[in-house]
Amino acid sequence: MKTIANRLQKKFEDEILMQLLTAQEVAHQLGYSPSWFYRNRKTLYRNGFPPPLPAMKRWDLEAISDWVRARSSNENTPQSSSASQQALNEL
């Protein structure tokens, strides 16, 4: 029984870690280089980009995906397009 529980726990931990990204992985998800991401982090955070989890210094993939989706949908609405464009121009 303990072996099965250990395997399940390990699988659960592995799945969680797959959802937590390093800075290099975040940059790749955004389509930029790691150096670009490091240079632009503060601007991204000002524009609502999710910060890393404090204890792990990793970013939540789902939170990043939600942020990207929200920005994409905002850019498709006429009243939000100028604000979204301005935020993109800051980067």
Helices and strands as residue ranges (DSSP letters): H 2-19, E 20-21, H 23-30, H 34-46, E 59-60, H 61-75, H 78-90
